[in-house]
Amino acid sequence: MDIFDHKGICLREGKRAVYLDPANSRPDGAVTHAHSDHLRPNTHMTKPTADVMKVRTGSTKATTHDYHEKFKINDFELEFISAGHVVGSAMIECNGLLYTGDYNPYGTVTSGKAEPQECETLIVESTYGKPDQTLPDRNEVLEDLQAWIGATSANGGGIIGAYSLGKAQEVIATANTAGIVPAVSNEVGSVSDIYKKYKVPLEYNRYEDLDDNEKNKPGLLVTSTSATSGKKPDTAVQKLRRNGAKVARVSGWCAFAKWALRGVDAGFPISDHADFADTMKFVEECNPKQVYTVHGSTKELAKQIEKKLGIKARPLPKYGEVAIEDYN
């Protein structure tokens, strides 16, 4: 089987091919989750991913499958396996190959956990593929976030900017653990409704549904990252900031990049991706003979996999470069 990057991850045998996370909509494609850099309509996906796609884009064009339901595309047999990234996120298994997509082997409060799978070939994401990109203990950061939520909600209010799909729901769950029901923007609320549909227990109120007094003092507002960054003016955020509310950002990049802390009062390094240490552990436990790295620090991660684990690794080759048979 040839494996290469060509408008997505292409698996090819003779004249047959299937595309994983394709760059364009195509019925011979399968997508891992509903973040915009991976999602394409008119492809195969999990049912929750299709529901999020409908809410975020209006499109209903999808062929849906349950986790662990085997299905075929051009005679390739595929299977979706939980990736622990966001609701509906999936790793994809195909003919002895595992593609992680965006995955979280640590486990999230709202989206489960990615479990290693024995495989011959592993295609692994490299978002945090550098050796110094290891995040602090997630439980400790969640405790800090919970304490910040409690303190700010009781004193002038708090605003948290987070990705509306994934991170925002983790924030809501953390607030609920502290006994706080946050207000949420419509963008966050529409996605959170999908989580509730799939039995993830979240409590929140839409900011627009609050009365005037509650809008002035909602305690905690959970909104998108862009709404708190200044790139996308948000009247609710501006109003609450004028009234003394503190602003925080929740992102793994808060641990590694100065830009992630600009314009906010606090940053909490929580990610829905595997960090470097978890990535290396996951690769080792999958026990593949060949690893391809994609999406991020691909060269750095491949080098470390070969050096520390003794497993052949390289960035996923482009179309026209060396095929897997030649490399092996």
Number of C-alpha atoms within 10 A of each C-alpha: 14 15 24 23 19 15 14 18 24 21 19 15 12 7 6 12 18 25 25 22 25 23 17 16 17 16 17 18 24 30 29 29 29 25 20 10 10 18 23 27 22 19 23 26 28 26 19 22 26 26 23 26 23 16 16 16 10 10 15 14 16 23 15 17 18 16 18 13 11 13 16 12 16 11 10 16 14 21 19 27 24 25 29 28 31 29 28 28 31 27 26 23 21 19 13 14 22 26 27 24 25 25 27 27 21 20 19 22 14 23 22 19 18 24 19 17 20 16 20 15 24 24 25 27 23 26 20 26 29 20 13 11 17 18 21 14 10 16 10 10 16 18 13 13 23 20 15 18 27 19 14 18 22 13 14 18 23 28 30 27 25 24 20 23 23 25 25 24 30 24 26 27 23 21 26 17 12 15 12 19 20 25 27 27 21 18 17 23 22 17 21 25 18 18 24 13 11 12 10 17 14 20 18 20 16 17 20 14 12 14 10 10 8 13 17 15 20 23 24 27 30 32 28 25 21 15 20 23 18 12 9 11 12 16 10 18 23 14 13 23 16 10 13 13 22 22 23 23 28 24 21 24 20 20 18 16 10 9 9 20 20 13 13 16 13 17 22 23 20 25 22 22 25 29 24 21 16 17 25 18 14 20 21 17 14 17 18 21 14 19 25 24 25 25 15 15 16 22 18 17 28 24 19 18 21 15 12 10 15 12 19 18 25 21 23 24 18 16 15 9 12 15 16 16 9 8 10 9
